[in-house]
Amino acid sequence: MRMTLPLLPFMAVMAAVVVASNFLVQFPVGYTLGTLNLADLLTWGAFTYPVAFLVTDLANRRFGPSTARMVVLCGFIVAVALSVWLATPRIAVASGSAFLAAQLLDVSIFDRLRNRTWWLPPLASTVIGSSLDTLIFFSLAFSQFAGAIGPGDAFASEAAPLLGLFAMEAPRWVSWALGDLIVKLLVGLAMLAPYGALMPVVTPQGRA
């Protein structure tokens, strides 16, 4: 119990972020910029999910990789359970698989780089983790090849200009994946600001 209590805020925020992202990824951004329809490019989940990497990295900095993996696992269990209720089973399976793989990779990369310049561990782990997460999630959630885990999304499978800009067409979910990844990377970069601000508070265990 003494060890669990300090982890509760990390676990609670992690679960909240992933559940919110699982719900919001079902909704394209319904705005247009000139001739660019953002519904062909982005879902709202791209703006919330990178916060999960911030939580993982702060837990890793404070408690180390083993405990950070515990935070990831607990957040994963709670988030997937709630996501089955808030989203479709296919979204829950895709999100759970992508989340677990990406966050565990994030923990390993951060730990290998933890003694480098302060911004390198969170930036590198977030960039690589976000790329893996996007690849796994969108392939399972919307690709026709993942039909065995549930029905697909007809709107997501429709052909549309790639990224809403190019003459070449692709299933809309491919543009969502690329657009979401770009936003995740930008938001992940922005997360360096709160990470840096929280460093004096979230100090490695055993240090003042």
C-alpha positions in Angstrom: 0.0 0.0 0.0 2.8 2.4 0.9 4.3 1.9 -2.6 1.0 2.0 -4.4 -0.2 5.4 -3.1 2.4 7.5 -4.8 1.6 5.8 -8.1 -2.2 6.5 -8.0 -2.0 9.9 -9.6 0.0 8.6 -12.5 -2.3 5.6 -12.9 -5.4 7.7 -12.8 -4.2 10.3 -15.3 -2.9 7.6 -17.6 -6.3 5.8 -17.6 -8.2 9.1 -18.1 -6.0 10.1 -21.1 -6.3 6.8 -22.9 -10.0 6.5 -22.3 -10.5 10.1 -23.6 -8.3 9.4 -26.6 -10.1 6.1 -27.4 -13.4 8.0 -27.5 -12.2 11.1 -29.4 -10.4 9.1 -32.1 -13.8 8.1 -33.4 -14.5 11.7 -34.3 -12.8 13.5 -37.2 -12.0 17.1 -36.8 -15.0 18.8 -38.5 -13.4 22.0 -39.8 -12.2 23.2 -43.2 -9.2 25.4 -43.9 -9.8 26.8 -47.4 -10.3 23.7 -49.6 -8.7 21.4 -47.0 -11.3 19.3 -45.1 -9.7 18.4 -41.8 -12.1 15.4 -41.5 -9.9 13.8 -44.1 -6.8 14.4 -42.0 -7.3 14.4 -38.3 -9.3 12.9 -35.4 -9.6 14.6 -32.0 -7.7 11.8 -30.3 -4.4 13.1 -31.7 -4.5 16.1 -29.4 -5.0 14.1 -26.1 -3.0 10.9 -26.6 0.6 12.4 -26.4 -0.1 13.3 -22.7 0.2 9.6 -22.0 3.8 9.7 -22.9 4.3 12.6 -20.6 2.8 10.6 -17.7 5.0 7.6 -18.6 8.2 9.7 -18.7 7.5 11.4 -15.5 6.8 8.1 -13.7 10.0 6.7 -15.3 12.0 9.7 -14.1 10.6 9.5 -10.6 10.4 5.7 -9.9 12.5 4.0 -12.6 11.6 1.7 -15.5 10.1 -1.2 -13.5 7.6 1.0 -11.7 6.9 2.9 -14.9 5.9 -0.4 -16.6 3.5 -1.0 -13.7 1.9 2.4 -14.3 1.6 1.5 -18.0 0.1 -1.9 -17.2 -2.5 -0.6 -14.7 -3.4 2.3 -17.0 -3.8 -0.2 -19.8 -6.1 -2.5 -17.9 -8.4 0.3 -16.7 -8.4 2.1 -20.0 -9.2 -0.9 -22.1 -12.0 -2.0 -19.8 -13.6 1.4 -19.9 -13.0 1.8 -23.6 -15.1 -1.2 -24.4 -17.9 0.7 -22.9 -17.1 4.2 -24.4 -15.9 3.0 -27.8 -16.3 -0.1 -30.0 -14.6 -3.4 -29.1 -12.4 -3.0 -32.2 -11.2 0.4 -31.1 -10.6 -1.0 -27.6 -8.5 -3.9 -29.0 -6.6 -1.6 -31.4 -5.9 1.0 -28.7 -4.9 -1.5 -26.1 -2.4 -3.2 -28.4 -0.9 0.0 -29.6 -0.8 1.6 -26.2 1.0 -1.3 -24.5 3.6 -1.7 -27.3 4.3 2.0 -27.6 4.4 2.8 -23.9 6.7 -0.1 -23.1 9.0 0.9 -25.9 8.8 4.5 -24.5 9.9 3.2 -21.1 12.9 1.4 -22.5 14.1 4.3 -24.7 13.7 6.8 -21.9 15.7 4.6 -19.5 18.5 4.2 -22.0 18.8 7.9 -22.4 18.0 9.1 -18.9 21.5 10.4 -18.3 21.6 12.5 -21.4 20.5 16.1 -21.9 17.2 16.6 -20.1 15.1 17.0 -23.2 16.4 14.0 -25.2 14.9 11.1 -23.2 11.3 12.4 -23.3 11.6 13.7 -26.9 13.2 10.5 -28.4 10.9 8.1 -26.5 7.8 10.1 -27.5 8.7 10.4 -31.2 9.5 6.7 -31.5 6.6 5.5 -29.3 4.1 7.7 -31.1 5.2 6.3 -34.5 4.7 2.7 -33.3 1.4 3.6 -31.6 0.0 5.2 -34.8 1.1 2.3 -37.0 -0.4 -0.4 -34.8 -3.6 1.5 -33.8 -4.8 2.6 -37.2 -3.9 -0.7 -38.9 -6.0 -2.6 -36.4 -8.8 0.0 -35.9 -9.6 0.8 -39.5 -7.7 -1.4 -41.9 -9.8 -3.9 -43.8 -7.1 -6.5 -43.1 -8.0 -6.4 -39.4 -11.7 -7.3 -40.0 -11.4 -10.4 -37.8 -11.4 -8.3 -34.6 -14.7 -6.5 -35.6 -16.5 -4.6 -38.3 -14.6 -1.7 -39.9 -15.7 1.9 -40.4 -17.2 2.6 -43.8 -16.4 6.3 -43.7 -12.8 5.5 -42.7 -12.4 3.1 -45.5 -13.6 5.5 -48.2 -11.1 6.7 -50.7 -10.0 10.3 -50.3 -7.2 12.6 -51.4 -4.1 11.6 -49.4 -3.8 14.1 -46.4 -6.6 16.0 -48.1 -4.1 17.6 -50.3 -2.7 15.3 -52.9 -4.2 13.9 -56.1 -3.3 10.4 -55.1 -6.2 8.8 -53.2 -6.0 6.4 -50.2 -8.4 5.1 -47.6 -9.3 7.9 -45.3 -7.8 6.2 -42.3 -4.3 6.3 -43.9 -4.6 10.1 -44.0 -5.9 10.1 -40.5 -2.9 8.0 -39.4 -0.4 10.4 -41.1 -2.3 13.5 -39.8 -2.6 12.2 -36.3 1.1 11.3 -36.2 2.1 14.8 -37.3 -0.1 16.3 -34.5 1.1 13.8 -32.0 4.7 14.7 -32.7 3.9 18.5 -32.4 2.0 18.0 -29.2 4.8 15.7 -27.9 7.2 18.5 -28.6 5.0 20.9 -26.7 4.9 18.4 -23.8 8.6 19.2 -23.2 7.5 22.4 -21.6 5.5 20.8 -18.8 8.1 18.0 -18.5 10.8 20.6 -17.9 8.7 22.6 -15.5 7.9 19.4 -13.5 11.5 18.1 -13.3 12.3 19.9 -10.0 9.1 18.4 -8.5 9.3 14.9 -9.9 12.8 14.1 -8.8 14.3 10.6 -9.0 13.6 8.6 -5.9 16.3 9.0 -3.2 17.3 12.5 -4.4 16.3 15.8 -2.9 
